[in-house]
Amino acid sequence: MANIKSQIKRNRQNEAARQRNQAVRSEMRTRVRQALEAAEAGDADEARLKMREAQSRIDSAVAKGVLHARTAARRKARLERRIADALSA
């Protein structure tokens, strides 16, 4: 346990940030999962709607500093490809 006041405060700040980031990541993953489930069910319109929501959450995570921009681009590309494959099959 830290004895220094500044380190005690920094630990508090880090914990608060960790919880905020965890919430953002969880919401993002939930939206991605919902999009994939809709695509696997064969509902094209619903899958495209859910995909837009998932992409929006990914972009939001970038804006909040939770994800790197290139990581987000890669995730969106993979999501689009997986949904296209699921709908074509």
Backbone bond lengths (Angstrom), bond angles and torsions (degrees), N, CA, C in turn:
res aa  C-N    CA-C-N  psi(-1)  N-CA   C-N-CA  omega(-1)  CA-C   N-CA-C  phi
1 M - - - 1.451 - - 1.525 108.99 -
2 A 1.324 115.60 139.21 1.460 120.91 -176.92 1.528 110.96 -73.13
3 N 1.336 115.67 143.39 1.460 121.80 176.65 1.517 111.35 -101.09
4 I 1.336 116.84 -19.90 1.459 121.51 -172.79 1.529 109.39 -87.35
5 K 1.337 115.74 133.15 1.465 120.45 -175.75 1.523 112.64 -56.80
6 S 1.327 116.15 -42.67 1.460 119.12 -177.39 1.521 111.00 -66.07
7 Q 1.334 116.56 -35.06 1.463 119.61 179.25 1.523 110.97 -73.33
8 I 1.315 117.30 -34.61 1.463 120.63 176.28 1.532 109.59 -62.21
9 K 1.339 115.86 -44.36 1.471 120.26 178.04 1.528 110.44 -64.52
10 R 1.315 116.66 -43.09 1.464 120.49 -179.66 1.529 110.73 -61.29
11 N 1.340 116.49 -39.51 1.467 119.89 176.92 1.521 111.38 -61.83
12 R 1.330 116.46 -40.69 1.472 121.09 177.18 1.525 110.44 -61.99
13 Q 1.321 116.22 -45.67 1.464 120.69 -179.51 1.525 111.24 -63.81
14 N 1.321 116.00 -42.46 1.464 119.94 179.56 1.519 111.72 -62.05
15 E 1.319 117.25 -40.19 1.463 121.16 179.90 1.529 110.89 -65.90
16 A 1.342 116.07 -42.70 1.468 119.87 178.54 1.528 110.28 -62.48
17 A 1.327 117.19 -43.49 1.460 121.25 179.85 1.526 110.67 -65.30
18 R 1.337 116.34 -39.37 1.463 120.06 179.88 1.524 110.67 -61.08
19 Q 1.315 116.37 -42.47 1.465 119.59 -179.58 1.525 111.66 -68.34
20 R 1.338 117.12 -38.98 1.470 120.11 176.57 1.518 110.42 -62.56
21 N 1.339 116.56 -46.33 1.459 120.98 -179.25 1.527 111.17 -63.38
22 Q 1.317 116.31 -38.48 1.462 121.06 179.69 1.528 110.35 -62.79
23 A 1.331 116.49 -40.19 1.462 120.13 179.29 1.527 110.81 -65.31
24 V 1.323 116.44 -41.57 1.467 120.73 179.56 1.523 110.42 -64.03
25 R 1.336 116.52 -46.00 1.470 120.65 179.75 1.525 111.74 -63.07
26 S 1.318 116.44 -40.96 1.458 120.72 -178.99 1.527 110.96 -63.59
27 E 1.326 116.49 -45.02 1.460 121.14 179.17 1.526 110.32 -62.37
28 M 1.322 116.94 -41.47 1.454 122.07 179.84 1.530 110.26 -62.20
29 R 1.321 116.75 -47.70 1.469 120.90 -179.49 1.524 111.52 -63.70
30 T 1.332 116.35 -37.07 1.466 120.18 178.75 1.525 110.49 -62.33
31 R 1.338 116.49 -45.14 1.472 120.29 -179.84 1.528 111.43 -64.69
32 V 1.313 117.10 -38.81 1.468 120.72 178.33 1.529 109.53 -64.25
33 R 1.319 116.42 -44.85 1.469 120.75 -179.96 1.528 110.44 -61.67
34 Q 1.334 117.47 -42.44 1.469 120.76 179.83 1.528 110.96 -62.99
35 A 1.318 116.66 -38.72 1.468 120.33 178.96 1.524 110.61 -64.60
36 L 1.329 116.18 -43.60 1.465 119.85 179.75 1.523 111.36 -65.82
37 E 1.319 116.75 -39.60 1.465 120.24 179.23 1.522 111.03 -64.39
38 A 1.329 116.92 -40.12 1.466 120.58 178.57 1.528 110.40 -64.60
39 A 1.335 116.54 -40.01 1.467 120.24 179.82 1.522 110.77 -66.94
40 E 1.328 116.73 -41.20 1.464 120.12 -179.63 1.523 111.86 -68.10
41 A 1.334 115.89 -26.65 1.460 120.29 176.82 1.530 110.78 -75.51
42 G 1.332 117.12 -14.01 1.457 120.78 176.93 1.515 114.59 91.62
43 D 1.325 117.84 6.23 1.466 122.18 -179.14 1.529 108.76 -88.96
44 A 1.334 116.91 95.83 1.465 121.68 -172.79 1.524 112.17 -65.17
45 D 1.327 117.03 -45.21 1.469 119.56 -178.21 1.519 111.09 -63.48
46 E 1.311 116.18 -45.14 1.468 121.14 179.46 1.521 110.60 -64.98
47 A 1.324 116.86 -39.41 1.460 120.89 -179.95 1.523 110.96 -64.03
48 R 1.325 117.04 -41.36 1.464 120.00 179.63 1.527 110.98 -67.34
49 L 1.316 116.69 -38.40 1.464 120.84 176.89 1.527 110.50 -63.71
50 K 1.325 115.75 -46.51 1.464 120.47 179.93 1.533 110.95 -66.29
51 M 1.327 116.64 -33.89 1.461 119.88 179.10 1.530 110.06 -65.24
52 R 1.335 116.96 -41.06 1.466 120.10 177.45 1.523 110.93 -62.33
53 E 1.338 116.95 -40.35 1.460 120.70 177.63 1.531 110.52 -63.27
54 A 1.326 116.10 -43.24 1.462 120.39 -179.68 1.527 110.40 -64.02
55 Q 1.330 117.11 -42.96 1.458 119.96 178.93 1.518 111.14 -63.90
56 S 1.314 116.05 -36.11 1.459 120.29 177.58 1.524 111.03 -63.97
57 R 1.338 116.55 -41.42 1.467 120.62 178.95 1.529 111.12 -67.32
58 I 1.323 116.38 -36.09 1.462 119.89 177.97 1.532 109.36 -65.40
59 D 1.332 116.71 -44.33 1.468 120.38 178.26 1.521 110.99 -63.43
60 S 1.316 116.31 -36.48 1.466 120.92 177.80 1.522 110.90 -63.95
61 A 1.322 116.64 -39.36 1.462 120.84 178.21 1.523 111.00 -63.83
62 V 1.336 116.71 -35.81 1.465 120.44 176.95 1.529 109.30 -66.19
63 A 1.319 116.42 -45.06 1.464 120.71 -178.71 1.526 111.57 -61.13
64 K 1.324 116.67 -31.58 1.464 121.09 -179.10 1.519 112.80 -89.02
65 G 1.342 116.63 -2.10 1.448 120.01 177.21 1.512 114.51 82.62
66 V 1.318 117.42 13.78 1.459 121.37 -179.26 1.527 110.28 -82.11
67 L 1.334 116.55 -35.60 1.464 122.15 178.84 1.518 109.87 -121.15
68 H 1.317 115.70 150.75 1.456 121.43 172.27 1.526 108.26 -77.60
69 A 1.313 116.94 149.67 1.465 121.58 -176.56 1.527 112.22 -59.12
70 R 1.325 117.33 -40.76 1.469 119.31 -178.73 1.518 111.18 -72.24
71 T 1.313 117.31 -32.45 1.462 120.70 175.49 1.519 109.17 -63.60
72 A 1.325 115.81 -41.82 1.459 120.65 179.32 1.526 110.84 -63.90
73 A 1.320 116.78 -42.89 1.465 120.53 179.78 1.522 110.10 -61.72
74 R 1.325 116.27 -41.53 1.462 120.56 179.61 1.524 110.59 -64.87
75 R 1.321 116.86 -43.93 1.470 119.98 -179.94 1.518 111.72 -63.29
76 K 1.335 116.81 -41.47 1.464 120.21 179.84 1.525 110.63 -65.31
77 A 1.335 116.86 -41.58 1.466 120.13 179.93 1.523 110.60 -63.90
78 R 1.320 116.18 -43.00 1.468 119.91 179.62 1.521 110.86 -65.42
79 L 1.333 116.24 -39.30 1.467 120.29 178.96 1.528 110.30 -62.98
80 E 1.331 116.99 -47.03 1.459 120.78 179.28 1.527 111.03 -58.29
81 R 1.339 115.17 -44.10 1.466 119.88 -178.71 1.526 111.12 -64.53
82 R 1.328 116.93 -43.46 1.465 120.41 -179.36 1.526 111.53 -65.27
83 I 1.330 116.98 -38.43 1.456 120.16 179.12 1.523 110.54 -69.32
84 A 1.328 117.28 -41.81 1.462 120.61 177.46 1.518 111.07 -61.11
85 D 1.323 116.62 -42.52 1.468 120.48 179.21 1.524 111.11 -64.96
86 A 1.325 116.46 -41.22 1.465 120.10 -178.67 1.531 110.71 -66.70
87 L 1.325 117.07 -37.94 1.456 120.01 -178.35 1.528 111.68 -75.09
88 S 1.326 117.17 -30.23 1.464 119.31 -179.26 1.526 112.29 -79.60
89 A 1.318 116.16 -22.53 1.469 119.69 -178.24 1.504 112.96 -80.52
